[in-house]
Amino acid sequence: MFVRTRDSHPRSFAKAISWRMTGSLDTFVLSYIFTASLKLAGSIAITEVITKMALYYIHERVWGSIQWHQSGRSA
């Protein structure tokens, strides 16, 4: 049985950073496979970090502005 607990803010932040690093490494490796250029692959990976962070921020702000009313379910 699994016990579900809430992560602390520092733990959530560390998980977000490690996930972003994993995603960027994936982008770098794939870019290198397709381009055979370390410089180009690095440029793509760096650009990807910046654009995805900006897009995520915008995405969260848009979702935060949407009213989300959930009605209770009848049994």
MIDOSE-1310 file (N, C-alpha, C; in nm, 2 decimals, decimal comma, always signed):
residues 75
mfvr	+0,08/-0,12/+0,00/+0,00/+0,00/+0,00/+0,09/+0,12/+0,00; +0,05/+0,22/-0,07/+0,13/+0,35/-0,08/+0,06/+0,45/+0,01; +0,15/+0,53/+0,08/+0,10/+0,64/+0,16/+0,13/+0,76/+0,08; +0,03/+0,84/+0,05/+0,05/+0,96/-0,03/+0,07/+1,08/+0,07
trds	+0,19/+1,15/+0,06/+0,21/+1,27/+0,14/+0,24/+1,38/+0,05; +0,23/+1,50/+0,09/+0,26/+1,62/+0,02/+0,41/+1,64/+0,02; +0,46/+1,68/-0,09/+0,60/+1,72/-0,10/+0,62/+1,86/-0,04; +0,74/+1,88/+0,02/+0,77/+2,01/+0,07/+0,80/+2,10/-0,05
hprs	+0,80/+2,23/-0,03/+0,83/+2,32/-0,14/+0,98/+2,30/-0,20; +1,08/+2,28/-0,11/+1,21/+2,26/-0,16/+1,22/+2,13/-0,24; +1,15/+2,02/-0,19/+1,15/+1,89/-0,26/+1,09/+1,91/-0,40; +0,97/+1,98/-0,41/+0,90/+2,00/-0,53/+0,99/+2,08/-0,63
faka	+1,06/+2,18/-0,58/+1,15/+2,26/-0,66/+1,27/+2,18/-0,71; +1,32/+2,09/-0,63/+1,43/+2,00/-0,67/+1,38/+1,91/-0,77; +1,26/+1,85/-0,76/+1,21/+1,76/-0,86/+1,19/+1,83/-0,99; +1,14/+1,96/-0,99/+1,12/+2,04/-1,11/+1,25/+2,06/-1,18
iswr	+1,35/+2,09/-1,11/+1,48/+2,12/-1,17/+1,54/+1,99/-1,23; +1,53/+1,88/-1,15/+1,58/+1,75/-1,21/+1,50/+1,71/-1,33; +1,37/+1,73/-1,33/+1,29/+1,70/-1,45/+1,33/+1,78/-1,57; +1,35/+1,91/-1,55/+1,39/+2,01/-1,65/+1,53/+1,97/-1,71
mtgs	+1,62/+1,93/-1,62/+1,75/+1,88/-1,67/+1,74/+1,75/-1,75; +1,66/+1,66/-1,71/+1,63/+1,54/-1,78/+1,58/+1,57/-1,92; +1,48/+1,66/-1,93/+1,42/+1,70/-2,05/+1,52/+1,77/-2,14; +1,60/+1,85/-2,09/+1,70/+1,93/-2,17/+1,81/+1,83/-2,22
ldtf	+1,85/+1,74/-2,14/+1,95/+1,64/-2,18/+1,89/+1,56/-2,30; +1,76/+1,52/-2,29/+1,70/+1,45/-2,39/+1,70/+1,53/-2,52; +1,66/+1,66/-2,51/+1,66/+1,75/-2,63/+1,80/+1,76/-2,69; +1,90/+1,77/-2,60/+2,04/+1,78/-2,65/+2,08/+1,66/-2,72
vlsy	+2,06/+1,54/-2,66/+2,10/+1,42/-2,73/+2,03/+1,40/-2,86; +1,90/+1,42/-2,87/+1,82/+1,41/-2,99/+1,87/+1,51/-3,10; +1,90/+1,63/-3,05/+1,95/+1,73/-3,14/+2,08/+1,69/-3,20; +2,17/+1,64/-3,11/+2,30/+1,59/-3,16/+2,29/+1,48/-3,26
ifta	+2,20/+1,38/-3,23/+2,18/+1,27/-3,33/+2,13/+1,32/-3,46; +2,04/+1,42/-3,46/+1,99/+1,47/-3,59/+2,08/+1,57/-3,66; +2,16/+1,64/-3,59/+2,25/+1,74/-3,65/+2,39/+1,71/-3,66; +2,44/+1,62/-3,57/+2,58/+1,58/-3,56/+2,67/+1,70/-3,53
slkl	+2,61/+1,80/-3,46/+2,69/+1,92/-3,42/+2,66/+1,94/-3,27; +2,77/+1,94/-3,19/+2,76/+1,97/-3,05/+2,72/+2,11/-3,03; +2,77/+2,20/-3,11/+2,74/+2,35/-3,09/+2,59/+2,37/-3,12; +2,54/+2,32/-3,23/+2,40/+2,33/-3,27/+2,31/+2,26/-3,17
agsi	+2,34/+2,14/-3,12/+2,26/+2,07/-3,02/+2,26/+2,15/-2,89; +2,37/+2,21/-2,85/+2,37/+2,29/-2,73/+2,28/+2,41/-2,74; +2,29/+2,48/-2,86/+2,21/+2,59/-2,89/+2,06/+2,56/-2,88; +2,02/+2,45/-2,94/+1,88/+2,40/-2,93/+1,84/+2,37/-2,79
aite	+1,92/+2,30/-2,72/+1,89/+2,27/-2,58/+1,87/+2,39/-2,49; +1,96/+2,49/-2,51/+1,95/+2,61/-2,43/+1,83/+2,69/-2,46; +1,80/+2,70/-2,59/+1,68/+2,77/-2,64/+1,56/+2,70/-2,59; +1,56/+2,57/-2,59/+1,45/+2,49/-2,54/+1,42/+2,52/-2,39
vitk	+1,52/+2,53/-2,31/+1,50/+2,56/-2,17/+1,43/+2,69/-2,15; +1,47/+2,79/-2,22/+1,42/+2,93/-2,21/+1,27/+2,93/-2,26; +1,25/+2,88/-2,38/+1,12/+2,88/-2,43/+1,02/+2,80/-2,35; +1,06/+2,68/-2,31/+0,96/+2,60/-2,23/+0,93/+2,66/-2,10
maly	+1,03/+2,72/-2,03/+1,00/+2,79/-1,91/+0,90/+2,90/-1,93; +0,92/+2,98/-2,03/+0,83/+3,09/-2,06/+0,69/+3,04/-2,10; +0,68/+2,93/-2,18/+0,55/+2,88/-2,22/+0,48/+2,82/-2,10; +0,56/+2,75/-2,01/+0,50/+2,69/-1,89/+0,44/+2,80/-1,80
yihe	+0,51/+2,91/-1,78/+0,46/+3,02/-1,70/+0,33/+3,08/-1,76; +0,33/+3,11/-1,89/+0,21/+3,16/-1,96/+0,10/+3,06/-1,94; +0,13/+2,93/-1,97/+0,02/+2,83/-1,95/-0,04/+2,83/-1,81; +0,05/+2,84/-1,71/+0,00/+2,84/-1,57/-0,09/+2,96/-1,54
rvwg	-0,04/+3,08/-1,59/-0,12/+3,20/-1,57/-0,25/+3,20/-1,64; -0,26/+3,15/-1,76/-0,39/+3,13/-1,83/-0,48/+3,04/-1,75; -0,43/+2,92/-1,72/-0,51/+2,83/-1,64/-0,55/+2,89/-1,51; -0,47/+2,97/-1,45/-0,50/+3,03/-1,32/-0,61/+3,13/-1,33
siqw	-0,63/+3,19/-1,45/-0,73/+3,29/-1,47/-0,87/+3,23/-1,51; -0,87/+3,10/-1,54/-1,00/+3,03/-1,58/-1,07/+2,99/-1,45; -1,20/+3,03/-1,44/-1,28/+2,99/-1,33/-1,32/+2,84/-1,35; -1,30/+2,76/-1,25/-1,31/+2,62/-1,26/-1,40/+2,58/-1,14
hqsg	-1,53/+2,57/-1,17/-1,63/+2,53/-1,07/-1,67/+2,39/-1,09; -1,65/+2,31/-0,99/-1,69/+2,17/-0,99/-1,81/+2,15/-0,90; -1,91/+2,09/-0,96/-2,03/+2,06/-0,87/-2,01/+1,93/-0,81; -2,07/+1,92/-0,69/-2,07/+1,79/-0,62/-2,14/+1,68/-0,69
rsa	-2,10/+1,56/-0,68/-2,17/+1,45/-0,74/-2,28/+1,39/-0,65; -2,38/+1,35/-0,72/-2,49/+1,29/-0,64/-2,47/+1,14/-0,65; -2,49/+1,07/-0,54/-2,47/+0,92/-0,54/-2,59/+0,85/-0,58
